[in-house]
Structure formats: C-alpha cells, structure tokens
C-alpha cells in the first residue's frame, strides 16, 4: 500500500479524462483540456497551444524507425546542415511559379543543363528537361512523350491499334502504373536462370509496329545491377535494319544515372547512344537530396512533343509547364543545385565510390559467413542482394529480415518476379551516410543472432507475401 495517501479529489465532469500530455509539456488550461487526449479521427473542437500540438506529434513519431538504419530505401536520409537551412528558407516557394521566383527557376534550368552535360547530350544547351517530384513522375512524363510520338507516326497507318511498351519484369512499379493509367500494353521480358534483368535480344523480339519504346534500367531495384543499355540499342539497331522499325529507348536511371557517370565513365548508356531519346533520375536517391525531386531530360526538343507542354499566364508571365501536378515545393530543387555546386564531379565521385566500397566490403563479409549466396556484390549500384545457401534449411531470408528489425535495421526480404518466384532474397542499399562503422554494426548484429536461427527446426515464415513489411 502507498506510504502516503492524500485526500481523494471530488468527482467532476472531467474525472474520467485520461492524461495524454505530461503537464510539464502542456500549457495551463483552466479546465485541464490540454491534458486530455485529442481525437484522432476527427478535428478537435478547439485549438491547442503550438507547443502542445508539437509535443503530441513529436512523441508519436518517435515510434517510427530510424531512417539512417533503413537499408530498404534508395532515398537520401542525410544531408549537410547547410542544405537543410536552404530548404527551410525555400519551403514556401512554389516551383511552378517561375515568374514570382525567377532565381529558383534559374537554378532549375542550371540543374537541367548540368545533367545534360553529365549525360553527354549532343548539345547540352539544346537538351530539354524539367524537375519532377521524383523518378515516378519523370517516368510518367517520359512514357507520355513516347506514346505521343508513336501516335503521331502511326495513328493513320494503324487506326485503333493498342500501343505497347517493352521492359524487363524487374522494372520499378511506376512503369506498370504508367501502362495501366495510360492504357499501354506492358510487354515484359521475364527473368531466366541467373539473369535477373532484361535480355536485349528478347526485348527486341517483343517489339512490333505498335511499340512506343523500350525501357532500359540503369540499376535494377531488385538487385542493383545495370541493364546492358548499349547492347539493347544494338539489338534495336539490328531490328530496324531487318524490319524498318525505329524504336526509341528510355533509360530509367533512377539511381544509376547519378552513379555511372562518376564511377563507370567507360560505360556507354546515355545520350552517346543515338537511340536513347530520354533519361530520368531521382535527385533524392544517389543525387543526394532529401525526398521530393526527380529529373526528366530529352535528347532535344524533337523528342518531347510540343503539344504536351502547357502554357499558363495566370501566375504572371508566359509559363511553359510539363508536369502531372501543378504546385510543388522549390526547396528540393534548390537543394539539388546546392549539392551540385558543393560537390562537383570529384565530390560526387568520392561519395559514390565510398558507398560502393562499403557495399562491396559488406557483401564480402556476408559471403564469408558461409550461410548465404550473393546475387550481386555492390560493384554497380552500391547495392547487393543475397539469399540463403542451399545447405541452409533451418531459416530463410524472411527470418533474417525479422531478426534484423529487432536491432532497428530494415533489410527487405522478397521474392523475385516471374520466372524466378522460387527465389527469395535480401537486399542492402548502401547510401551516403551508411558508413563503414554502421556496416560493421549491421554485420555484428547479423552474426550475433545466426546461431539462434541455425537452431530453429524449420523456417518460421508461413506467408512469404506478408512475412515482413508494413501492415495497417
């Protein structure tokens, strides 16, 4: 029993209210309203002090995972403080309003020119491009341009024909969305054996007069490997010689377009290939900017049909816009320019090389354990994928993923697409900020719980489709 019992307070209308905010956090309220839990599925009846609202939201978000330990995402989770200050200064600027914010618009134009030069456009000054909310929007815009160009060429010759787009089954889901939303047939090259991405000859064989383009992935989401874009273009060149079909290529360089130019300069994948009509990348992945910016570039004005570009004057001036949305924050574009200016080619090379070194070293340590087989080694994108070795029967990759979460690590486990659904893998994405020290801590945790996993009678996974991940 308690040593001291004070007088019981009289019951009143507020006696059944549960305390949600420590009174030291909350501000004084004559009826104690600031200590009452607010409703979560309807608007509160009255306002609350800003400090209290902040504390409520802040405390709930503490239950989120640590973004720096999320090895599933390709998205940037660390930037320099100066970049954060710039983004804060620009958070109220609408990127679309170029007449009101001409300097922000100028920084966007400079970024497009820098990327055109980086990707070896024939005439960087003539390259056409824009910022987007990310690679998904950039891919949608590129796909729309491919479809409109096909329509112009073939509408009269093939009335009523359904356009198709050829890609590997390993594409990011945004391409499946594009085909669904814009009523384009998705023709996918399946995985076969130890080939986990598109085969150039198989892709060319799927093309016909209704093909709007072929997608090459510079850095597969599933394992981090580059697709052979030059070989793909060569296969399409041969197809044109045989049939007369002139099929353009779009390079989805969501990650690799900001890695290969610095670490794989001899690799030809970009506008040096005449068949490459457009390229996209994610500024918020290996472009090293916080989430919210992507880029889409076309070889020249001819590759982007003018009738897809809208011009508006009700924000002031004559403003061309090619985007799926209208309002969009300018902060991430400013952060991209800051990063380009801050790092330059040598800085980007150093950052990406460090990420690749960490990936390859960590992949080597995983392989040395003896329980795992590597699919990739992090020597292209700083990403590697691995699965359990044939002799391992006590646990599977989903068990490993679950146990790593106990230490705060998010390492995704998933099955591969057709025709390799039989293979389940783990993938580790090494980004700027995932240091050698953090990689060593990851490996320490992995090696610490493996003895327990080896003593399991069998893998604990029942439903591989829902073994890990977010449920609500």
TAQUIKA-V654892 format. One record per run of one state. SS is the DSSP state (alpha for helix, beta for strand, coil for the rest). FROM is the first residue (numbers start at 1). LEN is the number of residues. If there is no record, write none. Layout:
<<SS;FROM;LEN> <SS;FROM;LEN>>
This chain:
<<coil;1;18> <beta;19;1> <coil;20;13> <alpha;33;3> <beta;36;1> <coil;37;13> <alpha;50;12> <coil;62;5> <alpha;67;3> <beta;70;1> <coil;71;10> <alpha;81;9> <coil;90;4> <beta;94;1> <coil;95;7> <alpha;102;17> <coil;119;5> <alpha;124;3> <coil;127;1> <beta;128;5> <coil;133;2> <alpha;135;20> <coil;155;9> <beta;164;5> <coil;169;4> <alpha;173;9> <coil;182;3> <beta;185;5> <coil;190;2> <beta;192;1> <coil;193;2> <beta;195;1> <coil;196;4> <alpha;200;6> <coil;206;5> <beta;211;8> <coil;219;7> <beta;226;1> <coil;227;2> <alpha;229;15> <coil;244;5> <beta;249;4> <coil;253;3> <alpha;256;3> <coil;259;1> <alpha;260;4> <coil;264;12> <beta;276;7> <coil;283;11> <beta;294;5> <coil;299;2> <alpha;301;3> <coil;304;2> <alpha;306;3> <coil;309;1> <beta;310;3> <coil;313;6> <beta;319;3> <coil;322;7> <beta;329;1> <coil;330;1> <alpha;331;39> <coil;370;2> <beta;372;3> <coil;375;8> <beta;383;6> <coil;389;8> <alpha;397;10> <coil;407;3> <beta;410;1> <coil;411;2> <beta;413;3> <coil;416;8> <beta;424;6> <coil;430;6> <alpha;436;19> <coil;455;9> <alpha;464;3> <coil;467;6>>
